[in-house]
Every structure is written in structure tokens, then in C-alpha cells.
Amino acid sequence: MASAARDYGSYLFDAAQRHVAAMGRGFGDGADAALREMTARAGAFFSEEEAQGRPVDIAAAEADLIALLDHAAMLARDIPGYPDGLLGEQSLFPALSWFCPRHPFC
């Protein structure tokens, strides 16, 4: 049986992947790894909160994650020569400085 942390984290990463695909983009290797780590960490936080009887707001976390990805895509448009089909480190990492700290991701 999969752990709740993995389920929450997988759900969030899958939502991110679907959103970026709907933009016509894909993750670069660095962005993929960073998002996998970030969503896994969020999943672990949510599992801990759930175990302590606190409510988990997965919909709010998903909306926040989508806002991060939209911000990264906006930044990518301003980077000369940035591939249209990519969401990578050059756009995601600067977007993270705008995004963090935001529970449960960072």
C-alpha cells in the first residue's frame, strides 16, 4: 500500500505535469527533479498534518503550485532564446524566489 505522503506528493506532481503539458511545455531535467522533491516534501508535510488531526487542503496546494508554474512560464517568455516547449531551471528557479516560503512546499 502506498503511503499517504507518496499519494499527496504524486498527486501534486501529476497536477503540475498536466498543467505544464496543457501549456505546451515539458519540464527540463533540473526543473523536473526540483518539482519532484518539492511535491514529495509537500506530501510528507500533509501526511504529518493529517496524522496530527489537522486538515489538509490539497486544492489550495494545487492552486499554489499552478501559480508557481504560471509564474515560471511568464519568466520564460522574457528569456532570450528560451525554448517555447520547455519549463526548466532558468525559469523555475527564479520563480521559486517569488513563490517561497509557501506551505507546504518550502
C-alpha positions in Angstrom: 0.0 0.0 0.0 1.3 3.4 -0.9 1.9 5.9 1.9 -0.2 9.0 2.2 2.9 11.1 1.7 3.6 9.5 -1.6 -0.1 9.8 -2.6 -0.2 13.5 -1.8 3.2 14.2 -3.4 2.3 12.1 -6.5 -1.0 13.9 -6.9 0.7 17.3 -6.8 3.5 16.4 -9.2 0.9 14.9 -11.6 -1.2 18.0 -11.4 2.0 20.1 -12.2 2.9 17.9 -15.1 -0.7 18.1 -16.6 -0.7 21.9 -16.2 2.7 22.3 -17.9 1.6 19.9 -20.7 -1.5 22.0 -21.3 0.8 25.0 -21.8 2.6 23.0 -24.5 5.7 22.7 -22.4 7.6 20.0 -20.6 10.0 20.0 -17.7 13.7 20.2 -18.1 15.7 17.7 -16.1 16.6 20.2 -13.3 13.0 21.6 -13.0 11.7 18.0 -13.0 14.0 17.0 -10.2 13.2 20.2 -8.2 9.5 19.8 -8.6 9.6 16.1 -7.7 11.5 16.9 -4.5 9.2 19.8 -3.6 6.0 17.9 -4.1 7.4 14.9 -2.2 8.2 17.3 0.7 4.7 18.7 0.5 3.3 15.2 0.6 5.3 14.4 3.7 4.1 17.6 5.4 0.5 16.8 4.5 0.8 13.3 5.9 2.2 14.6 9.1 -0.5 17.2 9.4 -3.2 14.6 8.7 -1.6 12.2 11.3 -1.9 15.0 13.9 -5.6 15.5 13.0 -5.1 18.8 11.2 -6.9 19.4 8.0 -5.1 19.1 4.7 -6.0 21.5 1.9 -4.8 19.7 -1.2 -6.8 22.0 -3.5 -5.1 25.1 -2.1 -1.7 23.5 -2.5 -2.5 22.6 -6.1 -3.6 26.1 -6.9 -0.4 27.5 -5.4 1.7 25.1 -7.4 -0.2 26.1 -10.6 0.5 29.8 -9.7 4.3 28.9 -9.4 4.2 27.2 -12.8 2.4 30.1 -14.5 4.9 32.5 -13.0 7.8 30.4 -14.3 6.2 30.3 -17.8 5.8 34.1 -17.7 9.5 34.4 -16.8 10.5 32.0 -19.6 8.9 34.3 -22.2 11.3 37.0 -21.2 14.5 34.9 -21.5 16.0 35.4 -25.0 16.3 32.1 -26.9 14.4 30.1 -24.2 12.7 27.1 -25.9 8.9 27.5 -26.2 8.3 23.9 -25.2 10.4 24.0 -22.0 9.9 24.9 -18.4 13.4 24.5 -16.9 15.8 25.7 -14.3 16.3 29.2 -15.8 12.6 30.0 -15.3 11.6 27.8 -12.4 14.4 28.7 -10.0 13.8 32.5 -10.2 10.0 31.8 -9.9 10.8 29.9 -6.6 12.3 33.0 -5.1 8.9 34.7 -5.7 7.0 31.6 -4.5 8.8 30.6 -1.3 8.2 30.4 1.6 4.8 28.8 0.9 3.4 25.9 2.9 3.7 23.0 2.4 6.3 23.4 -0.4 9.1 25.4 1.1 
